[in-house]
Amino acid sequence: MAVETGIVRGAFAKAFGDATPEHVYRAPGRVNLIGEHTDYNLGFVCPIAIHLACYAAAAPSSDGKLRVYSQNIGQTQEWTLDSIATATPQKHWTDYVIGVAQQLLASGRIISPLDIAIYSTVPVGSGLSSSASIEVASALAMLNGQEIDKVDLAKLCQRAEREFVGVPSGIMDQYVSVFGEENRAIRIDCRSITHEAAALPRNVSIVAVNSMVKHSLGDSAYRTRVNECTEAVAAIQRAYPDVRSLRDVPSRLLDSVQNLMSDTVFRRTRHVVTENERVEQFMGAARDGNLMRMGRLFLASHRSLQHDYEVSAEELDFLVDTASDFSGVYGARMTGGGFGGCTVNLIAHDRVEQFETHISEAYQRTFNMRPQIYRCKPAAGASEVS
């Protein structure tokens, strides 16, 4: 963390005339262990915050503007304070920042003239939630010491992504970036917006493998899946009017609702319903230290995402299949929205290095590129860095 803090302080000085930031904030990315595409269905998810994070260094400016510099991209954007409320999306990295700024204003907060430098170690397009990390880090910078409830902070950043960026995301990414805990996963109830922490077995490593691809279908397909889930709820309500979301449908009712919808929408429903149950089963297995059970749930989740929800990709399936055949891997699955990005793997400590070599060489032979590999230790949520 000291290295990253030094980099963002240096970026601030480079961008803003050798000035020194008054505050530096850190907001982590995340790996979702299990519970995929359940958050916008008000279900359950089980992510960890990770060491990869976005850092925002900030200090007041004297020219009446909000100015933001990205060290990763080498670009600076600026807005007059009067223009923030009427800014429109530009399909640009700054949408995450200005979307948050608009939500801060809408919530009654004051945005003062600021210079902000941003540096992120969360790879874009990896499925590790680079967007939520920049939203939360920039929100803390623009709050500039104004108090905010942590749940309200997560909700505000989610609204920025939904209403300004235009991605109909659930609450998971922003929530875990705010509430992550060291050495623990958190199981989030996306309806009540509460969580419980879960200690993970000590004799297992969590390793993410980045496929290095992000297929263009991802954005449009995500919206399609959200709409298909909405269609499923409307169909089920004709027989079960108390159902408000797919979270309310137990697996024992699946057979009785199958004829209410198309085969495609039913398969989407089946994934969400069974995935919610897998989260609960995973929590129990983690409490018991049952790594074999946790691994089987990982693989079952991936197969459901692959065949029922249809958000996997050839590269992700290859990584999961290759990992599953490797001695010492308890389980593997895609993580994130899909169509590329990362897999997450549960691996015995003493097999991590051999696994990394094996998966990297196999992927290189098949796809002619090297995956990036991240050893992920559950990290704390967003905070100011001293």
N, C-alpha and C positions, 0 to 999 in steps of 0.2 A: 504494500500500500504506500510505503514511503516513496518508492520509485515513481509510482503513478502521480502521487501528489506533487512531487518535484517537477514532473513533466507538465502538468497542467499549470503550475505556477510559472514555469518557464514560458509556456504558451501565452499566458496572460501578459507577461512582460513584453514578449515579442509583438503581440497584437496591439498593445495599448501603451506604447512609448515608455518601456522600462518601469511601468507602474507595478505596484505590489498589491495583490488581492487582499481584501480584509477577511474573507471567508472562503473555505473550500468545502464542498459537499460531495458525498459519495452515495450513489444509488446502484445497487447490484442488478445484474441480469439474473436469470433463473434457469434451472433445469426442472422440467416437470417430470416427476418420477412415474406418476400414473394418474389417469383422469383426464383424457384428451377430448376436446370438443364437448366437454360437459359443463364448462363454466357459464357459457351463454345459454345453457339450458337449466341454470340455477341449481346445478348438481354439486358434486364433490370433486375436488382435485387434491393432489398431494405433491406440491413442488418443494424445491429447496432454493434459497438464494445462493448465489455462487460468488467466487472471488473476482470474476470478471465483472467490471462495473463501469459506470459513467461518472466522471469527476467534473464538477463545475466550480470554477474559481470566480469570485465576484467582488466588485468594489463599486461605490457610487461614481457616477460620471458627472461632469459639470456642464454638459451641453444639452440637457433635456431629452436625451435619447436613450432607448434600450438598444444596446449593441451586443451582438453575440458572435464569437469567433470559434470555429471548429478546427482544432489542431489536426484531426484526422483527415479532413478534407482540404484544409488550408484556405477557408473562405470566411469572410465576415459579412454579416447582414445587419442592417440597422433599421429601426422604426422610430418615428416620433411617438411620444406617449399618446397623442391624440389619435394616431392612426391605428393603434392596436385593435381597438374594438371593431373596426370595419375591415380589417385585413381579411383576405380570402386565401384559400389553399393554393399553393404553388407547385404541389407535387415535388417537394424539396425537403431536405432534412430539417429546415427551419420550421416546417409545419408543426412538428412536435413541440417546439418551443413556443411559437406564437399561439398555437391552440391552447396550451396551458395558460399563457398570459391572458387570453380572453376569458378563460374560466375563472382565473383569479379575480379579474375585474367584476365578472358577473356575480361572484360570491361576496363582493363588497370589500375585497382587499385593495390595497393601494400598491401600485407599481411605481417605484421611484426610478429616476434615471440611473442606469446601471451599465457597467461593462462586465460581460461574462465570457470566460473562455471555457470551452468544453473539450475534454479528452476522454475517449471511451476505449476500453479494451474488450468490449462485447462485440464480436464480429457481426456485421450487418447481414441479414438473410440467413442466419444460422439456426433460427428457431430458439435462440437463447434470450430473446426479449430485449434486444437493443433499444426498441422504441420505448418501452416502459421505463427503462433505466434513464434515458435522456429526459423523459417527461418528469420523472420524480426528482432528478438532480436539478433540472432547470426550475422546477416549481420551488424547491427549497431555496435556490439562489434568488429568485424573484420575490419570495416572501421576505427575504432580508431580515429575518428575526421575528416576523409577525407569527403569532401562535396559530396553530391549526391542529385539530384533532387528526390522529393518524388515519382513521377510517375515512374521514372527509378528504384527506390528502389523496388517498388511493382512488376514491370515487371521482374527485376532481380531475385527476390525470386520465382516468378511464373515459370521462366525458369528452376530454380533449381529443382522444383518439377516435371516439365514436362520432362526435358532432363536427369536428374540424377536419381531422385527417380522413374520416369517412370509412373507418374499419369497424364493423359491428362486433367488437371484441367483448369478452366477458371481463370479470374483475380480477382474475387470477394474477396476471402479470404485474399489474400495478400494486396489488395487495401484497404479494410476496416480496416485491422490491422494498416495500415499506416495513413489513413485519417479519422478514426472514430472521432465523435464529442460528447461531453457531452450533454446529454438530447435530442439528435437528432438521427434520422435514416438518412442514406444517400441513395439516389437513384442513382445507378451507371449505366451509359451507357457503356456497355462492348465493344462496337465498338469504340467509340471516346475516351474511357478511361477518362471520366470526370464524375463529380457527382454534384448533388444538395442536400442540406440538407433539411430535413423535420422535423419540430417540431411535436411531438406526443401529443395527448391529455393528459392533466395532471391527469385526473381522472381514469387512467388505469395503471395496473401493468403488466409487462412482466415477465412471469415465464416459465423457461425451465424445463422439466421433462425428466430425463435420464432413458431410458428403461433398461440400464445396459447390453444390448446385442449388439453384432455386428456380424451379420451372415457372414460367409466366402464368400458367393456369392457376397458380395458388390464390391470388387475390380474388379473382372472379368466382372460383370454386368455393372459397370460404363463404362468400355471401350467399351462394347457392345452397350450401349446407345449412346456414342459418335459416333461410327461407323454407327449406325442406322440413326442418324441425318445427317451425311454426305451422306448416301445413299438417304435420303429424298430430300436433296438439289439437288443432281444430277438428280433425277427423275423430280423434279419440274422445273428445268432449261430447260428441253426439251420443256415445254409449255411456261415458263416465264423466258427467258434467263437473265433478269436483276436481278433475285434473287441470292444473294451471300451467304446468310445464312437464317436460319429459321426466324430470326428476320425480314426479308423482306416480310414475308407472312402474310397478314391480315386475320382475321378469315372469312371474306366474300369469300375468295378464297378456303376455305377448301373443300367445296363440289366439286369444279372443279378439284382438284388435287387428290381426293381420288382414282380414278381409275388408277393413275399413279404408284402406289406402293402397296406393300402387306398390309394386314390389320394391322399387327403389326407395321410396319413402319409408317402407317398413324396415328395410335393412338399415337405414339411417337411425330409425327408432331403436332397433335391436342393439345397435352399437352403444348408443347413449345409455340405454337402460342397463345393459350388462356392464358397461364401463363404470357406472356409478357403484354397482355392487362390487366390482373389482377393487375400487378404492377402499371400500370398507374392509374387504378381505385382506388387502395389502396392509392396512393399518394393524389388523390383528396379527398377521404374520410377522410384521416388524416388531411388535411388542413381544412376541414369542421368540424372536431371533431365528425364525424359520426361513433361512435363505433360499432353500429349495422351493418353498411355496411362493416366496416373493418373486423368484425367477420365473416360475410357471405363469404367474399372473402377468408379468412383463410380456412374455411371448404371446399369451392369449390376447392381451391388449393390442399388440401389434397386428396380429392376424385379423382382429376385428376392424382395425383401422384400414388394413390392406384390402379386405374383401367386402365388409359391410359399409364402411364409411367412405372407402375409396379415396383416401387422401395420401396414400403412400406414393412411392416412386421406385423405379427399378434400382436406383442407387441405394435407397434406404433398405429395400428388401434384401439386396446383396449383403449390406453391412450386417443386418440382423441375422441372416442365414449363416454367414461366415462366423460371426461371433458365437452363435448358438452351437456350432460344431467344435468350438475351441474349449479344451479342458481348462476348468477354472472359472468359466463364465457361467454364472447362475441364471442370467436372463438378459435379454436385449429387446429394445423396442424403439420405434421412432418417437421423437418428442417434439412438441411444437405443432404448428398448424399443418405441416405436411408439404408434399410436393418438392421435397428437398430439405436442406437443413441438417439437423443432427439426429443421431441415435444416442440413447443412453444405455449404459451397460453396467450390470452388477458383477464385480470380478473379485476373486480372492486376492488378497494383498500381494501374495508372493507370485502371482501370475500376470501382474499388470504390465511389466516391461515386455515380457514375451508376447502378450496380447497386442500391445501397441505395434511391435515389429510385424507380427503376423497380419494384422488387419491392414496395416499401411501397405505392405508389399502385395497382398492379395488385391487390394483396391487399385493400386498402381497398375498391376498386370491387366486388370479387367477394364478399367476406365481411363487409363493413361493419365492419372493425376493422383497426387498424394492428399489424403485427408488430413485435416488439422485435428489434433487430439488434445483434449483438455481433461486433466484430472480435477474433479469437482469435489470440493469439501464444503459442506453447508456453512454459509456465512451469515453474518448479521445483516439486518436491513439498513435502510438509508439513515444517514446521520451526517452531522458536520464532522469534518476531519480536523483534529487539533494540529 
